[in-house]
């Protein structure tokens, strides 16, 4: 993907002196094509910004105790303010700052996971790869495979070409550079950063999988009990197997007559079941009395 962007897309944008990627579509095809592409881009970015803002607000509101609506509005106001003052330069320098914060957080999370994992890094690898043949590379030509290597390579190439070759978020940075060579250098620096970020995030996912595989009780402890206890929430529709798997420890067998709504209504029964299931003398069926 990178050679195509460097030697095809960036030189075209530089020669045409376009202000947006969609201006090129108008010159090459028709104004209707430009309107369609720019409209889809706006809808995509609205959804993306809404999701990113919401995800950040959940973390900040949980840690600080500030109302989530206040957090969302504050984040929007701050982003609009510094963008109005500094324009694209402010946005790009903010991206640089975000990268270093992101990278530092990833390094800290990886160190924490490795230190808490049974067997360290090798233990994480062993747990994650156990029972999974051809996990890293699988060149089998089988349309039934969800994550075959060929499918991932083709999909990654097309997704990367779209994100870095045609997306206005990237194109506006190429166009804003003083010359073509600077645009290409900036793109390579971006790829260098991604070569660290993406594998590191995958390692964090593998580390979390290994940790909770060895400590399933922590998954239950960290699960929000409010949704399980509040009958007005989605807990009334949760299935028996879902509650047993994600909330109750493994050795808690609540019996065939388990009633999820009764559990949601009775918080004391829920805690009794959890305490019984985590004791050494816990036996299958010890939780069935709560139904």
JOZI-V342989 format. One record per backbone hydrogen bond with DSSP energy under -1.0 kcal/mol. NH is the residue of the N-H (numbers start at 1). CO is the residue of the C=O. If there is no record, write none. Layout:
nh->[NH;NH]
co->[CO;CO]
This chain:
nh->[5;6;7;8;9;10;12;13;14;15;16;26;27;28;29;34;35;36;37;38;39;40;41;42;43;44;45;46;47;48;49;50;51;52;53;54;55;56;57;58;59;60;61;62;63;64;65;71;72;73;74;75;76;77;78;79;80;81;82;83;84;85;86;87;91;92;93;94;95;96;97;98;99;100;101;102;103;104;105;106;107;108;109;110;111;112;113;114;115;116;117;120;123;124;125;126;127;128;129;132;142;145;149;152;153;154;155;156;157;158;159;160;161;162;163;164;165;166;167;171;172;174;175;176;183;184;185;186;187;188;189;190;191;192;193;194;195;196;197;198;200;201;202;203;204;205;206;207;208;209;210;211;212;213;214;215;218;220;221;222;229;230;233;236;237;238;243;244;245;246;247;248;252;258;263;264;265;266;270;271;272;273;274;275;276;277;278;282;286;287;288;290;291]
co->[1;2;3;4;4;5;8;9;10;11;12;22;23;24;25;30;31;32;33;34;35;36;37;38;39;40;41;42;43;44;45;46;47;48;49;50;51;52;53;54;55;56;57;58;59;60;61;67;68;69;70;71;72;73;74;75;76;77;78;79;80;81;82;83;87;88;89;90;91;92;93;94;95;96;97;98;99;100;101;102;103;104;105;106;107;108;109;110;111;112;113;117;119;120;121;122;123;124;125;129;140;142;138;148;149;150;151;152;153;154;155;156;157;158;159;160;161;162;162;167;168;170;171;172;179;180;181;182;183;184;185;186;187;188;189;190;191;193;193;194;196;197;198;199;200;201;202;203;204;205;206;207;208;209;210;211;215;216;217;218;225;226;230;233;234;235;239;240;241;242;243;243;249;255;259;260;261;262;266;267;268;269;270;271;272;273;274;279;283;253;285;287;288]
